[in-house]
Amino acid sequence: MHCLSQIADAFRAAAPSCDDWSLRLVAEETEHLEVRQDVVEPSVLGRSLGAMVSIILGAGVGYAATSDLSARGLRDAAERAADWARVHARLGLFDAALVPRSRLRAEYRSPVREPWDGMPLADKLALLQHANRSLAIDDRILDWSAWLAYRRLEQLLVTSAGAHVSQVFESVHPGLLAVANAGNQTQRRHGGGADTGRQGGLEALALHGFLEEAPRVAEEAIALLEAPECPTQVCDLVLMPSQMTLQIHESIGHPLELDRILGDERNYAGTSFVTPAMFGHYRYGSDLLNVTFDPTVAGELASGVADDDGTPASREYLIRDGVLERPIGGRLSQARAALPGAACSRASGWERPPIDRMGNINLEPGAGSLTDLVARVEHGVLMDTNRSWSIDDSRNKFQFGCELGRLIEAGELKGLVRNPGYRGLSADFWRSLDGVGGREALEVGGVRNCGKGEPNQSIYVGHASPPCLFRRVAVFGGGE
């Protein structure tokens, strides 16, 4: 798209006089194609290119962003950053000596087997129209759509200490939606990759069974219209990987973000029930709970070689055998809190500074299949695909709704139930974990709209999990 190295070389040659500087260049392109109710929607194209300049002067650090990548534009940004560094030296909460100074030289590129540009636009639209025809199977399907979204993000970080970190991330996100209605009852089902995400190219279509999924999505939306309400009871609960993604995200990922624990996010995204004193001994879940920060999984949404501060990425246990080991915090937060962390300082774009963010937060597999988990349930409910979520400011008390439920009786899956939901407290819930599916049942996915920070930053986050079994959970239905 652009030669970021040439821009970096020009800045390096005329870098300002300071104790330390960094330049992070980001070029992003996006495309969204959709056919809804057999009508081709307007395509949405996005292009973005800019830089974040950080300057350290004495005890202060400052940053400034610009889309003017000329020599003058970058020089002006550096001057603004230096002005803010002087302010920070007087008023900041920490000494700039704690700010990481990367020397890393590394490269990363997403694994892509079928490039986005390898399929003509007409063929992509024909594919989406085919999917639409497969969704509109009944007069009760009132709304239906199929889409393809593409994103390419190229980043280059250079520093006065000698770092040169080049990373290119690509992803294709397909999706299907069917909304069914009968009288006062409306139900929806997603599929074809809509509730997940991975790095890569158009091979995502085959990976998620895009066209093959369409009839099932529509059939389940219709079947849910006639299904009974999910019963309100305390019973066993089996969560499919699609719902485990959000459960991990909200009640493990966000509570363990170190800037939340330090109080930096209290006015916006909230704090955490986790305190610094808990690390190393707190019983977060049962012995079956093993959660890693893992940027090495091929194709997962947040895989990469380094974070946006230039910290080398490595796999780390956050929770091991149910015991809390380390938070999700970058090197600056680690230094402030005197705690270990991970390579997780990330920004949503060139106009935002890196902050503590989730990367790939994965629940490690256990043993056995979904069938094995279900066989251990005398009376319970299986739930799939998130529909709604609510969690308090300390990421503790939660309530989640799902699109689809199935009753479990005497170790066997029975009929559908509609509007299933469940609630609990984070630690109590994870301590009730009594079954974790094996590697053969593990699914790699993630979310593409994780929001945090002021001004807000929305980023891609990876999550991998097998289906899991929880005992004695408060389950409820949506009512009439």
C-alpha positions as CSV (number, residue, x, y, z in Angstrom):
1,M,0.0,0.0,0.0
2,H,2.7,2.4,1.1
3,C,6.4,2.2,1.7
4,L,6.5,2.6,5.4
5,S,10.2,2.0,5.6
6,Q,11.0,5.0,3.5
7,I,8.9,7.2,5.8
8,A,10.7,5.8,8.8
9,D,14.1,6.3,7.2
10,A,13.3,9.9,6.5
11,F,12.2,10.5,10.1
12,R,15.2,8.7,11.5
13,A,17.5,10.9,9.5
14,A,16.0,14.1,10.9
15,A,14.9,12.8,14.4
16,P,14.6,15.5,17.1
17,S,17.1,15.8,19.9
18,C,15.7,14.0,22.9
19,D,16.5,11.1,25.3
20,D,14.5,8.6,23.3
21,W,11.9,8.5,20.5
22,S,9.7,6.0,18.7
23,L,7.7,6.2,15.5
24,R,4.8,3.8,14.9
25,L,3.4,3.9,11.3
26,V,0.1,2.2,10.5
27,A,-1.6,1.7,7.1
28,E,-5.0,0.1,7.1
29,E,-7.4,-0.9,4.4
30,T,-10.9,-2.4,4.8
31,E,-13.7,-3.6,2.6
32,H,-17.2,-4.8,3.4
33,L,-19.5,-6.5,0.9
34,E,-23.1,-7.5,1.8
35,V,-26.2,-8.8,0.1
36,R,-29.3,-8.4,2.3
37,Q,-32.7,-9.8,1.2
38,D,-31.2,-10.5,-2.2
39,V,-30.2,-6.8,-2.7
40,V,-26.6,-5.8,-3.1
41,E,-25.8,-3.2,-0.4
42,P,-23.4,-0.4,-1.1
43,S,-19.8,-1.5,-0.6
44,V,-17.9,0.1,2.2
45,L,-14.2,0.9,1.5
46,G,-11.8,2.2,4.1
47,R,-8.3,3.6,3.9
48,S,-6.2,5.0,6.7
49,L,-2.5,6.0,7.0
50,G,-0.7,7.8,9.7
51,A,1.9,7.9,12.5
52,M,2.3,8.1,16.2
53,V,5.4,9.8,17.5
54,S,6.6,9.3,21.1
55,I,9.3,11.5,22.7
56,I,11.0,11.0,26.1
57,L,12.6,14.1,27.7
58,G,14.0,13.5,31.2
59,A,11.2,12.3,33.4
60,G,8.5,13.0,30.9
61,V,7.0,11.1,27.9
62,G,4.6,12.6,25.3
63,Y,3.1,11.5,22.1
64,A,1.3,13.0,19.1
65,A,-0.3,11.5,16.0
66,T,-0.5,12.8,12.5
67,S,-1.7,11.9,9.1
68,D,0.8,14.3,7.5
69,L,3.7,12.1,6.8
70,S,5.8,14.7,5.1
71,A,9.1,15.7,6.8
72,R,7.3,18.9,8.1
73,G,4.3,16.9,9.3
74,L,6.4,14.4,11.3
75,R,8.6,17.2,12.7
76,D,5.5,19.1,13.9
77,A,4.2,15.9,15.6
78,A,7.5,15.4,17.3
79,E,7.4,19.0,18.6
80,R,3.9,18.5,20.0
81,A,5.0,15.2,21.6
82,A,8.0,17.0,23.2
83,D,5.7,19.7,24.6
84,W,3.5,17.0,26.2
85,A,6.7,15.3,27.6
86,R,7.6,18.5,29.4
87,V,4.1,18.6,30.9
88,H,4.3,15.0,31.9
89,A,7.6,15.6,33.6
90,R,5.9,18.0,35.9
91,L,2.5,16.4,36.4
92,G,2.8,12.7,35.4
93,L,2.0,9.7,37.6
94,F,5.2,7.9,36.8
95,D,8.8,8.6,35.7
96,A,9.5,8.1,32.0
97,A,12.4,5.9,33.0
98,L,9.7,3.2,33.3
99,V,8.7,3.5,29.6
100,P,9.9,0.6,27.5
101,R,12.7,1.2,25.0
102,S,12.6,-1.5,22.4
103,R,15.6,-2.8,20.4
104,L,13.7,-5.6,18.8
105,R,14.2,-6.3,15.1
106,A,11.5,-8.7,13.8
107,E,8.9,-9.4,11.2
108,Y,5.5,-11.0,11.0
109,R,2.9,-11.7,8.3
110,S,-0.5,-13.4,8.6
111,P,-0.7,-16.8,7.0
112,V,-2.8,-16.3,3.8
113,R,-3.5,-19.2,1.4
114,E,-6.2,-17.5,-0.7
115,P,-5.7,-13.7,-1.1
116,W,-8.6,-11.4,-1.0
117,D,-7.8,-9.9,-4.4
118,G,-7.6,-13.4,-5.9
119,M,-11.4,-13.5,-6.3
120,P,-13.1,-10.9,-8.6
121,L,-15.7,-8.7,-7.1
122,A,-18.4,-10.1,-9.3
123,D,-17.6,-13.6,-8.0
124,K,-17.8,-12.4,-4.3
125,L,-21.2,-10.9,-4.9
126,A,-22.4,-14.0,-6.7
127,L,-21.3,-16.0,-3.7
128,L,-23.2,-13.7,-1.3
129,Q,-26.3,-13.9,-3.6
130,H,-26.1,-17.7,-3.5
131,A,-26.0,-17.6,0.3
132,N,-29.0,-15.3,0.3
133,R,-31.0,-17.8,-1.7
134,S,-30.1,-20.5,0.7
135,L,-31.3,-18.5,3.7
136,A,-34.7,-17.4,2.3
137,I,-36.2,-20.9,2.7
138,D,-39.6,-19.9,4.3
139,D,-42.0,-17.0,4.4
140,R,-41.3,-16.8,8.1
141,I,-37.7,-15.6,7.4
142,L,-38.3,-11.9,7.4
143,D,-34.7,-10.7,7.2
144,W,-31.6,-12.4,5.9
145,S,-28.1,-11.4,4.9
146,A,-24.7,-12.6,4.0
147,W,-21.5,-10.6,4.1
148,L,-17.7,-10.7,3.5
149,A,-15.4,-8.3,5.4
150,Y,-11.7,-7.8,4.7
151,R,-9.0,-6.1,6.7
152,R,-5.3,-5.5,6.1
153,L,-3.2,-3.8,8.7
154,E,0.4,-3.0,8.1
155,Q,2.5,-1.6,11.0
156,L,6.1,-0.5,11.4
157,L,7.7,0.4,14.7
158,V,11.1,2.1,14.7
159,T,12.9,3.5,17.7
160,S,16.0,5.5,18.5
161,A,17.3,2.4,20.3
162,G,17.3,0.5,17.0
163,A,14.0,-1.4,16.9
164,H,12.5,-2.2,13.6
165,V,9.3,-4.3,14.0
166,S,7.3,-4.9,10.8
167,Q,4.0,-6.7,11.0
168,V,1.2,-7.3,8.4
169,F,-2.1,-8.6,9.6
170,E,-4.8,-9.8,7.2
171,S,-8.2,-11.3,7.8
172,V,-11.4,-12.2,6.0
173,H,-14.6,-12.4,8.0
174,P,-17.7,-14.0,6.4
175,G,-21.1,-14.2,8.1
176,L,-24.7,-15.2,7.7
177,L,-27.9,-14.0,9.5
178,A,-31.4,-15.2,9.4
179,V,-34.3,-13.6,11.4
180,A,-37.6,-15.5,11.7
181,N,-40.9,-14.2,12.9
182,A,-44.3,-15.7,13.8
183,G,-46.8,-13.5,15.6
184,N,-45.1,-11.9,18.5
185,Q,-42.1,-14.2,18.5
186,T,-38.9,-13.3,16.7
187,Q,-35.7,-15.4,16.7
188,R,-32.4,-15.0,14.9
189,R,-29.4,-17.2,14.1
190,H,-25.9,-16.4,13.0
191,G,-23.5,-18.6,11.2
192,G,-20.9,-19.0,8.5
193,G,-18.2,-17.4,10.6
194,A,-20.3,-14.4,11.9
195,D,-19.6,-15.1,15.6
196,T,-15.8,-15.7,15.2
197,G,-12.7,-14.5,13.4
198,R,-9.3,-15.6,12.3
199,Q,-6.3,-14.2,10.4
200,G,-5.9,-15.3,6.8
201,G,-7.6,-15.0,3.4
202,L,-10.6,-16.3,1.6
203,E,-9.9,-19.8,2.9
204,A,-12.1,-18.6,5.8
205,L,-15.1,-19.4,3.6
206,A,-14.3,-23.1,3.5
207,L,-13.1,-23.1,7.2
208,H,-16.5,-21.9,8.4
209,G,-18.6,-23.8,5.8
210,F,-20.0,-20.5,4.6
211,L,-22.4,-21.8,1.9
212,E,-23.1,-25.1,3.6
213,E,-24.1,-23.3,6.8
214,A,-26.9,-21.2,5.3
215,P,-29.7,-23.8,5.3
216,R,-28.9,-24.7,8.9
217,V,-28.9,-21.1,10.0
218,A,-32.3,-20.5,8.5
219,E,-33.8,-23.8,9.7
220,E,-32.7,-23.2,13.3
221,A,-34.1,-19.7,13.3
222,I,-37.5,-21.1,12.3
223,A,-37.3,-24.0,14.7
224,L,-36.7,-21.6,17.6
225,L,-40.0,-19.9,16.9
226,E,-41.8,-23.1,18.0
227,A,-39.4,-24.1,20.7
228,P,-40.4,-23.7,24.4
229,E,-38.8,-21.1,26.6
230,C,-35.7,-22.1,28.3
231,P,-36.7,-23.2,31.9
232,T,-35.6,-21.1,34.8
233,Q,-33.7,-23.4,37.2
234,V,-30.3,-24.2,38.7
235,C,-28.8,-26.9,36.6
236,D,-25.7,-28.0,34.8
237,L,-24.6,-25.9,31.8
238,V,-22.6,-26.9,28.7
239,L,-21.2,-23.9,26.7
240,M,-20.2,-24.2,23.1
241,P,-16.9,-22.6,22.0
242,S,-18.7,-19.6,20.4
243,Q,-20.2,-18.7,23.8
244,M,-17.0,-19.6,25.6
245,T,-15.4,-16.8,23.6
246,L,-17.5,-14.1,25.3
247,Q,-17.3,-15.8,28.7
248,I,-13.5,-15.8,28.6
249,H,-13.5,-12.3,27.2
250,E,-15.7,-10.7,29.8
251,S,-15.0,-12.6,33.0
252,I,-11.3,-13.4,32.5
253,G,-9.8,-11.1,29.9
254,H,-11.1,-7.8,31.1
255,P,-10.7,-8.4,34.8
256,L,-7.0,-9.3,34.3
257,E,-6.1,-6.1,32.4
258,L,-3.5,-4.5,34.6
259,D,-4.4,-0.9,33.8
260,R,-7.9,-1.6,35.1
261,I,-6.4,-3.1,38.3
262,L,-4.3,0.0,38.6
263,G,-7.4,2.2,38.3
264,D,-6.6,3.8,34.9
265,E,-9.9,2.8,33.4
266,R,-12.3,3.4,36.3
267,N,-14.0,6.4,34.8
268,Y,-14.8,4.7,31.5
269,A,-14.5,0.9,31.1
270,G,-14.5,0.2,34.8
271,T,-12.1,-1.4,37.3
272,S,-11.7,-5.1,38.3
273,F,-12.6,-7.3,41.2
274,V,-9.0,-8.6,40.9
275,T,-6.3,-6.8,43.1
276,P,-2.5,-6.9,42.9
277,A,-2.3,-9.0,46.0
278,M,-4.2,-11.9,44.4
279,F,-1.6,-12.9,41.9
280,G,0.3,-16.1,42.8
281,H,-2.3,-17.7,45.1
282,Y,-5.9,-16.7,44.3
283,R,-8.3,-19.5,43.4
284,Y,-9.9,-18.1,40.2
285,G,-11.4,-21.4,39.1
286,S,-11.3,-25.2,39.4
287,D,-8.2,-27.2,38.8
288,L,-9.4,-27.6,35.2
289,L,-9.0,-23.9,34.4
290,N,-5.8,-23.2,32.5
291,V,-5.7,-19.9,30.6
292,T,-2.9,-18.6,28.5
293,F,-1.9,-15.4,26.7
294,D,-0.7,-16.9,23.5
295,P,0.4,-14.8,20.5
296,T,1.9,-17.9,18.8
297,V,-1.3,-19.7,17.6
298,A,-1.2,-19.7,13.8
299,G,-4.1,-17.7,12.4
300,E,-5.6,-16.5,15.7
301,L,-6.8,-12.9,15.5
302,A,-4.2,-11.3,17.8
303,S,-1.2,-13.5,16.8
304,G,2.0,-11.6,16.1
305,V,5.7,-11.3,16.9
306,A,5.5,-8.3,19.2
307,D,3.2,-5.7,20.8
308,D,3.0,-2.1,19.8
309,D,5.7,-1.1,22.2
310,G,8.1,-3.6,20.5
311,T,8.0,-6.2,23.4
312,P,8.7,-9.7,22.0
313,A,5.5,-11.8,22.1
314,S,5.6,-15.1,24.0
315,R,3.1,-17.6,25.5
316,E,2.4,-17.0,29.2
317,Y,0.1,-18.7,31.7
318,L,-2.4,-16.3,33.2
319,I,-4.2,-18.9,35.2
320,R,-2.7,-22.4,35.9
321,D,-4.7,-25.2,37.5
322,G,-7.2,-22.6,38.6
323,V,-4.7,-20.4,40.3
324,L,-4.1,-16.8,39.2
325,E,-0.5,-16.3,38.0
326,R,-0.2,-13.0,36.0
327,P,-2.2,-10.1,34.7
328,I,-2.6,-8.8,31.1
329,G,-0.3,-5.9,31.3
330,G,2.4,-4.4,29.0
331,R,5.9,-3.5,30.2
332,L,5.0,0.0,31.5
333,S,2.1,-1.3,33.6
334,Q,4.4,-4.2,34.8
335,A,6.9,-1.7,36.0
336,R,4.3,0.4,37.7
337,A,2.7,-2.5,39.5
338,A,5.9,-4.6,40.1
339,L,4.1,-7.6,38.5
340,P,4.8,-9.9,35.6
341,G,2.7,-9.4,32.5
342,A,2.7,-10.1,28.7
343,A,3.4,-8.5,25.4
344,C,-0.1,-6.9,25.3
345,S,0.4,-3.1,24.9
346,R,-1.8,-2.5,21.8
347,A,-3.3,0.4,19.9
348,S,-6.3,0.4,17.6
349,G,-4.6,2.6,15.0
350,W,-2.1,5.3,14.3
351,E,-4.1,7.9,16.1
352,R,-4.2,6.1,19.4
353,P,-1.5,5.3,22.0
354,P,-0.9,1.6,23.1
355,I,-2.6,0.6,26.3
356,D,-3.0,-2.8,28.1
357,R,-5.3,-5.0,25.9
358,M,-6.1,-8.6,25.5
359,G,-4.3,-10.5,22.8
360,N,-5.0,-14.2,22.3
361,I,-6.6,-15.3,25.6
362,N,-7.1,-19.0,25.3
363,L,-8.6,-21.7,27.6
364,E,-6.4,-24.7,27.2
365,P,-8.0,-28.0,26.2
366,G,-8.6,-30.9,28.5
367,A,-9.8,-34.3,27.3
368,G,-12.8,-35.8,25.6
369,S,-15.4,-34.7,23.1
370,L,-18.6,-32.7,23.3
371,T,-20.5,-36.0,23.5
372,D,-18.4,-37.0,26.5
373,L,-19.3,-33.8,28.3
374,V,-23.0,-34.1,27.6
375,A,-22.9,-37.7,28.8
376,R,-21.9,-36.5,32.2
377,V,-25.0,-34.3,32.6
378,E,-28.1,-35.7,34.2
379,H,-30.2,-32.6,33.8
380,G,-29.0,-29.4,32.1
381,V,-28.9,-27.0,29.1
382,L,-26.4,-26.6,26.3
383,M,-26.1,-23.0,24.9
384,D,-24.6,-21.7,21.7
385,T,-23.8,-18.3,20.2
386,N,-24.0,-15.1,22.3
387,R,-27.0,-12.8,21.9
388,S,-26.6,-10.4,24.8
389,W,-24.3,-9.6,27.6
390,S,-24.2,-7.6,30.8
391,I,-21.4,-7.4,33.4
392,D,-20.8,-5.0,36.2
393,D,-18.0,-2.3,36.4
394,S,-15.7,-4.6,38.3
395,R,-16.2,-7.5,35.8
396,N,-17.6,-9.7,38.4
397,K,-21.4,-10.1,38.3
398,F,-22.6,-11.1,34.8
399,Q,-25.7,-12.2,32.8
400,F,-25.4,-13.6,29.3
401,G,-28.1,-14.5,26.8
402,C,-27.6,-17.0,23.9
403,E,-29.3,-17.5,20.5
404,L,-29.9,-21.3,20.9
405,G,-30.3,-23.8,23.7
406,R,-30.8,-27.5,23.9
407,L,-32.0,-29.5,26.9
408,I,-29.9,-32.3,28.2
409,E,-31.5,-35.2,30.0
410,A,-29.8,-38.3,31.2
411,G,-26.7,-37.6,29.2
412,E,-28.4,-37.0,25.9
413,L,-29.2,-33.8,23.9
414,K,-32.9,-33.3,23.6
415,G,-35.1,-30.6,22.0
416,L,-34.4,-26.9,21.4
417,V,-35.3,-24.1,23.9
418,R,-35.5,-20.5,23.0
419,N,-34.1,-17.3,24.7
420,P,-31.7,-19.2,27.0
421,G,-29.6,-17.2,29.4
422,Y,-27.5,-17.7,32.5
423,R,-26.0,-15.6,35.3
424,G,-23.3,-15.7,38.0
425,L,-20.3,-14.3,39.7
426,S,-17.0,-14.7,37.8
427,A,-15.0,-16.5,40.4
428,D,-17.9,-18.7,41.6
429,F,-18.7,-19.6,38.0
430,W,-15.2,-20.6,37.0
431,R,-14.8,-22.7,40.2
432,S,-17.9,-24.7,39.0
433,L,-16.0,-25.7,35.9
434,D,-16.1,-29.5,35.9
435,G,-15.4,-30.5,32.3
436,V,-13.1,-29.1,29.5
437,G,-13.3,-30.7,26.0
438,G,-10.2,-32.0,24.4
439,R,-8.0,-30.6,21.6
440,E,-10.2,-32.2,18.9
441,A,-13.1,-30.1,20.2
442,L,-11.2,-26.8,20.5
443,E,-12.2,-23.9,18.2
444,V,-10.0,-20.9,17.4
445,G,-12.0,-17.7,17.2
446,G,-12.3,-14.2,18.7
447,V,-14.1,-10.9,18.7
448,R,-13.6,-7.9,16.5
449,N,-15.1,-5.1,18.6
450,C,-13.4,-5.0,22.0
451,G,-13.7,-1.5,23.2
452,K,-11.7,0.3,25.9
453,G,-9.8,3.5,26.5
454,E,-10.5,7.2,26.3
455,P,-10.8,8.1,23.5
456,N,-12.2,4.7,22.7
457,Q,-10.2,2.1,21.0
458,S,-11.8,-0.9,19.3
459,I,-9.5,-3.8,18.5
460,Y,-9.4,-7.5,17.4
461,V,-8.9,-10.1,20.2
462,G,-8.4,-13.8,19.8
463,H,-10.0,-16.5,21.9
464,A,-9.7,-20.3,21.6
465,S,-11.7,-22.8,23.7
466,P,-13.3,-26.2,23.6
467,P,-16.8,-26.7,24.9
468,C,-17.0,-26.7,28.7
469,L,-19.2,-28.1,31.4
470,F,-20.2,-26.0,34.5
471,R,-22.2,-27.4,37.5
472,R,-25.2,-25.8,39.2
473,V,-25.5,-22.6,37.2
474,A,-28.5,-20.2,37.4
475,V,-30.2,-20.6,34.0
476,F,-33.3,-18.7,32.9
477,G,-35.5,-18.1,29.9
478,G,-36.8,-14.9,28.2
479,G,-40.5,-15.3,29.1
480,E,-43.4,-14.9,26.8
